[in-house]
Amino acid sequence: MSRIAVVTGGTRGIGAASSKALKEAGCTVAAVYACNEEAAAKFNDETGIAVFKWDVSDTGACADGLAKVESDLGPVEILVNNAGITRDTMFHRMDVEKWRAVIDTNLNSLFNMCRPVIEGMRERGFGRIVNISSINGQKGQMGQTNYSAAKAGELGFTKALAQENAFKGITVNAICPGYIGTEMVLAVPEKVLNEKIIPLIPVGRLGEPEEIARCVVFLASDDAGFITGSTLSANGGQVMD
């Protein structure tokens, strides 16, 4: 699979695993990050994957960043929209900044990233867009009205964009991970993990970032050309949709 792939949030967690898996599958990968210079530099040193810095919530920065990627590496053929943040609080205590930050980074970023590359994909007759949503976009989550709304919005975006571009050889799919052993999840107190989270997962464990990465690689491959507008739930059986 010799393609040019961009992965947002691509130097840590699920994004890092996806960047590495796509490289192993033969892609030339651009891993996008927003702020953690140290982690990005370490990732680049360890993997040799090119890293690019911009804020996916900034429309102009995405256009400029993607232009830089295409100038350095070539036309973007695979786009993995993985970047996301949380600003958890109960809705009756939530301020507009927490709402907007999550919507801008998790949902509006899909427009910001897809719009600059979609015309090129249509002209070339090939494209793979994979949006990393969440189990909480499927079922909701207390204290995450902002995050759940954004992640549910990703699913609607996925289905609509898939319909518009299927006849042009472009597939658009979503993955909804459950609880994955990333830095964010592992920062949850062990007692909470063991008593409140893992007992709700039928397979009895957290997922691994590499398990989500394998889903990404499949959906990005030529073999997945007949799959579009779909949601792949990878949550250990916690939500069966």
C-alpha positions in Angstrom: 0.0 0.0 0.0 2.3 2.8 -1.3 0.2 5.9 -0.5 0.7 9.3 1.2 -1.1 9.3 4.5 -1.8 12.0 7.0 -2.7 11.2 10.7 -3.8 14.0 13.0 -2.8 13.5 16.6 -0.4 11.2 15.0 2.5 11.1 17.5 0.8 9.8 20.6 -1.7 7.1 21.6 -4.0 5.7 18.9 -2.6 8.2 16.4 1.0 7.1 17.0 0.0 3.4 16.6 -1.9 4.3 13.4 1.1 6.2 12.0 3.4 3.3 12.6 1.0 0.7 11.3 0.5 2.7 8.1 4.2 3.0 7.6 4.6 -0.7 8.1 2.0 -1.2 5.5 4.1 0.7 3.0 2.7 4.3 3.3 4.6 7.5 3.5 3.2 9.0 6.6 2.8 12.6 7.9 2.0 12.7 11.6 0.4 15.9 12.7 0.7 17.2 16.3 -0.4 20.4 18.1 1.7 21.1 21.1 3.9 18.4 22.6 7.2 19.1 20.9 9.1 16.7 23.1 6.8 13.7 22.3 6.8 14.6 18.6 10.6 14.8 18.4 11.0 11.5 20.2 8.4 9.9 17.9 10.2 11.2 14.8 13.6 9.9 16.1 12.2 6.5 16.9 10.1 5.9 13.8 11.6 8.1 11.1 8.0 9.3 10.3 7.8 13.0 9.3 6.0 15.2 11.8 4.2 18.4 11.1 2.9 20.9 13.7 -0.5 22.7 13.4 -3.8 23.2 15.3 -6.5 21.2 13.6 -9.1 23.6 15.0 -7.6 26.4 12.8 -8.9 26.4 9.3 -6.1 28.3 7.8 -3.4 26.3 9.6 -4.9 23.1 8.2 -4.9 24.4 4.7 -1.3 25.7 5.0 -0.1 22.5 6.8 -1.7 20.2 4.2 -0.1 22.2 1.4 3.3 21.8 3.1 2.7 18.0 3.4 1.8 17.8 -0.3 4.8 19.9 -1.3 7.2 17.7 0.8 5.7 14.2 0.3 3.0 14.3 -2.4 -0.7 14.4 -2.8 -2.6 13.2 0.3 -4.4 9.9 -0.5 -5.2 8.7 3.1 -6.5 11.0 5.8 -7.0 9.8 9.4 -8.8 12.3 11.6 -7.7 11.2 15.0 -6.9 14.4 16.9 -9.2 15.1 19.8 -9.4 16.7 23.3 -11.6 16.4 26.3 -12.9 19.1 28.6 -15.1 17.1 30.9 -17.7 18.7 33.2 -21.4 18.3 33.9 -23.4 20.4 31.5 -24.9 22.6 34.1 -21.4 23.7 35.0 -20.0 23.8 31.5 -18.8 27.2 30.2 -18.8 28.1 26.5 -15.0 27.9 26.2 -15.1 24.2 27.2 -17.9 23.6 24.7 -16.3 25.4 21.8 -12.8 24.0 22.4 -14.1 20.4 22.1 -16.4 21.0 19.2 -13.7 23.0 17.3 -11.0 20.3 17.8 -13.0 17.2 17.6 -15.7 18.1 15.0 -14.9 21.3 13.1 -11.5 19.8 12.4 -13.0 17.3 10.1 -14.1 20.2 7.8 -10.7 21.9 8.2 -8.8 18.7 7.3 -11.1 17.2 4.6 -11.9 20.3 2.6 -8.3 21.0 1.4 -7.8 17.4 0.2 -11.2 16.3 -1.1 -11.0 17.9 -4.5 -7.6 16.3 -5.2 -8.9 12.9 -4.1 -11.9 13.4 -6.5 -9.7 14.4 -9.4 -7.4 11.4 -8.9 -10.3 9.0 -8.4 -9.0 7.6 -5.1 -9.2 8.5 -1.4 -9.5 7.0 2.0 -10.8 9.0 4.9 -11.0 7.4 8.4 -12.5 9.4 11.2 -11.8 8.3 14.8 -15.0 8.8 16.7 -15.8 7.2 20.1 -18.0 4.8 21.9 -19.3 7.9 23.7 -20.5 9.3 20.5 -22.7 6.2 20.2 -24.0 6.0 23.7 -23.3 9.3 25.4 -21.4 9.8 28.6 -22.1 11.7 31.8 -19.9 14.8 32.0 -19.2 14.7 28.3 -22.0 16.4 26.5 -19.5 18.4 24.5 -17.3 15.4 23.6 -20.3 13.1 22.9 -21.9 15.7 20.7 -18.7 16.1 18.7 -18.1 12.4 18.3 -21.7 11.7 17.3 -21.4 14.6 14.8 -18.4 12.8 13.3 -20.6 9.8 12.5 -23.1 12.0 10.6 -20.3 13.8 8.8 -18.9 10.4 7.8 -22.1 9.1 6.3 -22.9 12.3 4.3 -19.4 12.7 2.9 -19.3 9.0 2.0 -22.5 9.4 0.0 -21.1 12.4 -1.9 -17.9 10.8 -2.9 -18.4 7.1 -3.3 -18.7 7.2 -7.1 -15.3 9.0 -7.2 -13.4 6.1 -5.6 -13.3 7.8 -2.2 -14.4 5.9 0.9 -15.2 7.6 4.2 -15.6 5.5 7.4 -15.5 5.9 11.1 -14.1 3.9 13.9 -15.6 4.1 17.4 -13.0 2.9 19.9 -14.0 1.9 23.4 -11.7 2.2 26.4 -8.2 2.0 25.0 -5.0 1.8 27.1 -3.7 5.3 26.1 -2.1 7.9 28.4 -5.5 9.5 28.9 -7.3 6.4 30.0 -4.4 5.0 32.0 -4.4 8.3 33.9 -7.8 7.3 35.4 -7.3 6.0 39.0 -6.7 2.3 39.1 -9.6 1.7 41.4 -11.9 3.4 39.0 -10.6 1.4 36.1 -10.9 -1.9 37.9 -14.2 -1.3 39.5 -16.2 1.1 37.2 -14.8 0.7 33.7 -13.3 -2.8 33.0 -16.3 -4.7 34.5 -18.5 -3.1 31.8 -16.3 -4.5 29.0 -17.3 -8.0 28.1 -13.8 -9.1 27.0 -12.6 -8.0 30.4 -9.8 -5.7 29.5 -8.8 -2.4 27.9 -8.1 -2.3 24.2 -4.7 -1.6 22.8 -3.9 1.3 20.5 -2.4 -1.2 18.0 -5.8 -2.9 17.8 -7.4 0.3 16.6 -4.4 0.9 14.3 -5.1 -2.4 12.5 -8.7 -1.2 11.9 -7.3 2.0 10.4 -4.9 0.1 8.1 -7.7 -2.1 6.8 -10.1 0.8 6.1 -7.3 2.7 4.4 -6.4 -0.2 2.1 -7.5 -1.1 -1.4 -9.2 -4.2 0.0 -11.8 -2.0 1.8 -13.0 -0.3 -1.4 -16.5 -1.6 -1.0 -16.9 -0.3 2.6 -18.0 3.3 2.9 -20.2 5.2 5.3 -19.7 2.5 7.9 -19.0 2.7 11.6 -16.6 0.1 13.0 -17.1 -0.4 16.7 -14.0 -1.6 18.4 -14.9 -1.7 22.1 -14.6 -5.2 23.4 -18.4 -5.7 23.2 -19.3 -2.8 25.5 -21.7 -1.4 22.9 -23.1 -3.7 20.2 -24.5 -1.5 17.5 
